[in-house]
Amino acid sequence: MVDIIGWYEQHFAQIRADYFRFLKFQSISTEPECKTELIECAKWVRDYLAHSGFTAKLIETKGHPLVFAEKKASHPNKPTVLIYGHYDVQPIDPIELWESDPFEPTERGKHVFARGAADDKGQIFYAMVALRCLHELGIPLPANVKFCIEGEEECGSLGLTHALPAIKDVMKADSLLVVDFNAYDEHTPAISLGARGIGTFDVTLTGSTGDLHSGSLGGIAYNPNRALVELLSKLYDDEGKVAVDGFYDDVIEPSPAERDAYPAPHDKSYYAKAFGLEAFAGEKGRSLHEANVFRPTLEINGMAGGYFGAGFKTVIPSKAIAKLSCRLVPGQDPEKIRHQIEHFLRKHCVRGMHLEIAYHGGAPAFRGSLHSKLAMAVSKAAEKATGTVCKKMIAGGSVPVIAELAKAIQADAVGMGYGLETDKIHAPNEHFDFHRFKLGFITVAGAIKNL
């Protein structure tokens, strides 16, 4: 590890330059106008891995291309680890809240600010750098290593999901390392042995063929904004539970041992200080930690309808739109949840209002083994890198394809990463820092060695 750390310090200027180049690609997977940038970004990732001693290629999907790379161990019959990450990023809106261009990486203090700085370009890139280091130092790989780096994680991983039946043998591995998770806290590393599943929807209510004068037709036309607010308010009961019929029917409650294995890293005072939170959600009788990792949720992610410009425009809008997402836990089937939510919305919508529901896809929750070889390998590597005992976590967020990918290649899945909740991923001014980047680099190199 002395040689590995020495290589990192000697090559830091080039590592920084490559990281910044990676961040400059406007690889927003949800925006059609970014298609060319996504392809160029995928090619850049492929070429980086090719110059690191891997056989690397692009695999075309129904969506954005997948980067696949592999390199054999120094001896046959060694275990194989598949490293998963993604090169696509979230949209940048609201752009006016960014303090610098989201695709021009900027260092302020110890942090690098850019879209994707942490999620997931910063994290998957330190894994790529770790394998380049081993290659350039001539250190024989003690395990077979494969990379699967996709371009649609931020919009549901549909391309990879559809391609899996045809490429699962190519992806075959003993272990799946997902480099897209958080540390326990700023000073404590963690491995993530689970994440919640997800489902996403657009809900549109249309009340008329065009916007109406709120004086001439006020009191006559039912306002779609009002209808939408009333409909969405019915999604929750007075005790914080989702009111959709059957929503909790298949939830598998964690055992006492599972609860004890994943302690809560934060309390209310932390969230109040870090995010200015004063109002807390969750179900009555459930702790914040339980509500975040062991219980499902249904959130309203966006609402729009009517006029939002300067001044005032007295209209009854023709339509109102909401974006909903649910986070799912073990036992819940995304398709079943989809139908339950759609049935609930249709049942409670104002009569005469035209309701459209667009489902963007979903994925189940995943759980890894506390005692897998990969879990132990990563934990030991993180402890050596940081000098601190590695914690175990279940993530409240989602990496949609992991459950299906792990099942398809028949591998144990383990998440790792050095992200923090304060990195503002998915928000303006996303950032990461080179101290945690270096810890990730050392941890990945050490985990491969430990395997």
Secondary structure as UniProt FT lines:
FT   HELIX           2..10
FT   HELIX           12..24
FT   TURN            29..30
FT   HELIX           32..34
FT   HELIX           35..50
FT   TURN            51..53
FT   STRAND          55..59
FT   STRAND          66..71
FT   TURN            76..77
FT   STRAND          80..86
FT   HELIX           95..97
FT   TURN            102..103
FT   STRAND          106..108
FT   TURN            109..110
FT   STRAND          111..113
FT   TURN            115..120
FT   HELIX           121..136
FT   TURN            137..138
FT   STRAND          144..150
FT   HELIX           153..155
FT   HELIX           158..171
FT   STRAND          175..179
FT   TURN            186..187
FT   STRAND          190..195
FT   STRAND          197..206
FT   STRAND          212..213
FT   TURN            214..216
FT   TURN            219..220
FT   HELIX           224..233
FT   TURN            234..235
FT   TURN            238..239
FT   TURN            245..250
FT   HELIX           256..261
FT   HELIX           268..275
FT   TURN            284..285
FT   HELIX           288..293
FT   STRAND          297..304
FT   STRAND          315..316
FT   STRAND          319..328
FT   TURN            330..331
FT   HELIX           334..348
FT   TURN            351..352
FT   STRAND          354..363
FT   STRAND          366..367
FT   TURN            370..371
FT   HELIX           373..386
FT   STRAND          391..395
FT   TURN            400..401
FT   HELIX           402..409
FT   STRAND          412..416
FT   HELIX           421..423
FT   TURN            425..426
FT   TURN            428..429
FT   STRAND          431..433
FT   HELIX           434..450
//
